[in-house]
Every structure is written in structure tokens, then in C-alpha cells.
Amino acid sequence: MALALAGMVDTGHAADGPPGTQACRLPGVATAVWCGVLKRPLDPAQPQGPQIDLHFAVLPARARNKRPDPVLFFAGGPGQSAMALAGSVNALMARTLNRRDVVLIDQRGTGRSAALKCDDDSPTRPLAELGNPERQYAEIERCRQALQKLPHGDLRQYTTVIAMQDADAVRQALGAQQVNVVGGSYGTRAGLDYMRQFPQAVRRAVLDGLAPPDMVLPASFSPDSQNAFDATLSACAAEPACQARYPRLRADWQALLDSLPREVSAPHPVTGLTETLTLSRDAVLSMARVPLYAPALASALPLAISEAAAGRFQALLGLGASLGGRRGSSLAMGMHFSVICAEDMPRLADGAQAEAPGSDFGEAFSRIYTRICAEWPRGTVPAAFYTLPTAPAATLLLSGGADPATPPRHAERVAQALGQKARHVVVPQAGHGVMGIGCMRDVVFRFLDAKSDDEALKVDADCARSIPRPGAFVPVLPTSAGARP
């Protein structure tokens, strides 16, 4: 196992860091952290074959006498760079960082680790591309062909199973006997497979927004999105101010869908320039789904739907772009498709866990992935990957009751499989990802800090029940007649 250093900032204190690391800087973190690069075979079956550089960073504990078991953080997506999330993780794990290091690994195919990036995430992309799926498919096909020409372009070698073997190699290189696994969204799938492959290395685990290996992501998108969307409309109907402002919300939504496809003109949400596009049903469904990830954004959906039904699309376009452009939000789409095409699509094709699609969202997501994955090279995934052995250590499963992507039903299945050492906590009014909201940061800290598994599983999380759902956004209108937002 060869350890290398690259792209570091030498501050003269490298001897103080973990083995094989050197001081460096990451966006969003005010102080120096420790960075390293591990040489890993692109294909584990050919250890002497082509190698990739696996980049990782260690956010150092503040205490001199720190705990020997660091936190191993797995990012979401699939396709997010963990190192790009350093600022957010530094804030999220602030109390934990008093006593424990936090390790961020750019999973193979993401960030600085043999990235499989497509040029498709510019926030200023023309709106016309939203309504032209053929252009999007063509771009993805060009990206696939370009990626396959790279030295690390064997797209079969980016499965979760292989990536978790990389992660354990980092653990060994750092000299940690055990780690505390923390993951969000796709990072929970990564964390579950790490626990499956390396149970002896896991001291504790926190998994937020469960996307287990048997989930069949393209199929679950539709019913889960539909349930979250319906709940948003029902919350408006139950709130007097929202109901009074948007009395025909469901009818407006149906009228909007019935009017598609149609040509519309609207300001670009980033550039502000007015553009014209043909708006398809799938594009509108995608724009309506994005704000469901965060209830604070979903609170503006009634306004956006009402406006769009009246032919004004600025609010809906803005919400559809609301989660883009944030630090760490960009996905390496080549890695994303390499994971989904290898792990989810075979089960979708053979009808595993077939689900009825949502009444509005239909089978759009499944169609998209089926078409892309028909040409995408697929890695081999062992049958054991889809199993969930008994948890080797206390495991905290977290779910947002309003989550459109990983709602509680998936964590319930995982909790049952993991057994007595698993505990499932639902934040009823939260969206996708709950570790960072309200009192949950403290719950996570106390769970990780508890001396024993029994103490960890008894940590009080009742505060989660009282975190409220944001009220629907109702604009303050001018008093002049005929005024609108």
C-alpha cells in the first residue's frame, strides 16, 4: 500500500498530523487540516495494474488527548465530494471535533479522486435544455465516451463495494483500529456496506436518510416524491392562511400539468435574462420535486404552482434551481451513473421490489435511467451487497418525515434487518437530511460520545418530535387593486 502526498500546503507542522499526511487548506474551514493521497488499484482484481490517487482529508480534533476512533464521513449523491463538504461537516461535527478527528474521503470517481465529471452542472445553463431531453441524453453519451478515454476510465470500477475497500485502506493507513461511521443519503448505502465488509472496524454508526442497497433508486423516486408532494399540498389545505390564499391549489396543479408541453418565457433564475423554452411535464415535475428536499423551500411551492398555473413561471424555475450552486452540491455524474447502473438497474430490470409509481410523477425517472444505463458499462456487484447483516455496533438511523428521496419507510426496513443494536429516529416535519437541524446535532454528538452501545441507544431524541414544519409562504401584497406577487 503506497502513500503519496500531492497538492498540499506545508505549514511546517506535518509531523503533528496522522501518518502520511501534510497540512493543507480546504474551502469553508478556517484552520489547516491534514491531507493525504493513497495509491489504489483501479481494478482490485489487478493490484499491479493502473492506479488511481485516492484523496482524503482529516479534520483534526482540538484536544491533545483525542479519542483513538475517528469519524469516517461518507458523502451523498452518489457523486458528491466529501472534501468539498468540509466546511459543512466542520460545522455539523463541531462538538465531536473537540475529541475526535473527522476523516473525509473523496470516494473514487468524485472530487479529487479520479473524478468522473460531466460538464453539465453550470448554474447558467440555458433554460431551453430543461425542455430538450434528447439534448441531455446526447450530452451524457458524449460524457460517457470522453470518460472512457481517461486513464481511469474503466467505468465498471466505481461500485460502492470497491469504494468501501478504499475507505478501509484509508483507515488502516491512518492507524485507526476502529472508526465511527457517519453518512447521509447515498452515504448511508456506503456506510451500510462498510459495516457489512468490515464489521470489526466499526465502533458506532449514524446513518441519515437511508438509501439501502436494495432500494432500487429509480423506482422509489416516483412514489416517494409523490407522497412528499401530496403532503405539501395537504399541509397548505390544513393551514388557514395558505388555504385562503391558494383555495384551488390541487386544481391549479392539475391544470398546469394538463397544459404541458408548452412554450414559455421567463427570467433565468441565475442570470436574470429572459429566455424562451418548451416546458415539458417531466421538467415541471423535476422542478416541483427539488424544493421538497427542504421544507423551508417547499413552503413556497403553493405560490409557485399558483403562479405557474396563471402562466408565470419565474417562481417555479427559481425553486427548481434552489439547491444548485451550493458548495459541495455538485455531482460527478459519471460516478453517479456508474453506481446506479451497476447496483440499482439490474434489480429494476428483474422487477425486484416493484413499486406502483406516483400518480403524477409516473415512471419518468425509471425511463431516464433505463435509457442511460443501456449503454453505460456496468460493474459486477456481489449478491452479498444486497444483504443487511446484524449491526456490529450501536447504529442510529435518522429520517425526515417529509423527505421525498429517503423517507422513513426505507429506514424501518433497515432497522428491522440490523436488529437490536439499531435505533430509528424520525423527525416528522423534516426533509432530506436531519443531522444538522435543531437539537439533532446534539443528539448525534451524544450518541457518538456515549461510552457504551447501551448508553448510546438510550440517548434522548424526543426533541425531534417538536421541530415544526415551516408555514406556507404567503406574500405580503401591496394594497393596490389587482396586485400580485
Secondary structure as GFF3:
##gff-version 3
##sequence-region A 1 485
A	DSSP	beta_strand	3	4	.	.	.	ID=ss1
A	DSSP	three_ten_helix	14	16	.	.	.	ID=ss2
A	DSSP	beta_strand	22	24	.	.	.	ID=ss3
A	DSSP	beta_strand	33	41	.	.	.	ID=ss4
A	DSSP	beta_strand	51	59	.	.	.	ID=ss5
A	DSSP	beta_strand	71	74	.	.	.	ID=ss6
A	DSSP	three_ten_helix	83	85	.	.	.	ID=ss7
A	DSSP	alpha_helix	86	92	.	.	.	ID=ss8
A	DSSP	three_ten_helix	96	98	.	.	.	ID=ss9
A	DSSP	beta_strand	102	105	.	.	.	ID=ss10
A	DSSP	three_ten_helix	127	131	.	.	.	ID=ss11
A	DSSP	alpha_helix	133	148	.	.	.	ID=ss12
A	DSSP	three_ten_helix	155	157	.	.	.	ID=ss13
A	DSSP	alpha_helix	160	174	.	.	.	ID=ss14
A	DSSP	beta_strand	179	184	.	.	.	ID=ss15
A	DSSP	alpha_helix	186	197	.	.	.	ID=ss16
A	DSSP	three_ten_helix	199	201	.	.	.	ID=ss17
A	DSSP	beta_strand	202	208	.	.	.	ID=ss18
A	DSSP	alpha_helix	217	238	.	.	.	ID=ss19
A	DSSP	alpha_helix	240	245	.	.	.	ID=ss20
A	DSSP	alpha_helix	249	258	.	.	.	ID=ss21
A	DSSP	beta_strand	262	267	.	.	.	ID=ss22
A	DSSP	beta_strand	274	279	.	.	.	ID=ss23
A	DSSP	alpha_helix	281	289	.	.	.	ID=ss24
A	DSSP	three_ten_helix	290	293	.	.	.	ID=ss25
A	DSSP	alpha_helix	295	298	.	.	.	ID=ss26
A	DSSP	alpha_helix	301	309	.	.	.	ID=ss27
A	DSSP	alpha_helix	314	320	.	.	.	ID=ss28
A	DSSP	alpha_helix	333	343	.	.	.	ID=ss29
A	DSSP	alpha_helix	345	349	.	.	.	ID=ss30
A	DSSP	alpha_helix	364	373	.	.	.	ID=ss31
A	DSSP	three_ten_helix	383	386	.	.	.	ID=ss32
A	DSSP	beta_strand	395	400	.	.	.	ID=ss33
A	DSSP	alpha_helix	408	418	.	.	.	ID=ss34
A	DSSP	beta_strand	422	427	.	.	.	ID=ss35
A	DSSP	alpha_helix	440	449	.	.	.	ID=ss36
A	DSSP	alpha_helix	453	457	.	.	.	ID=ss37
A	DSSP	three_ten_helix	462	466	.	.	.	ID=ss38
###
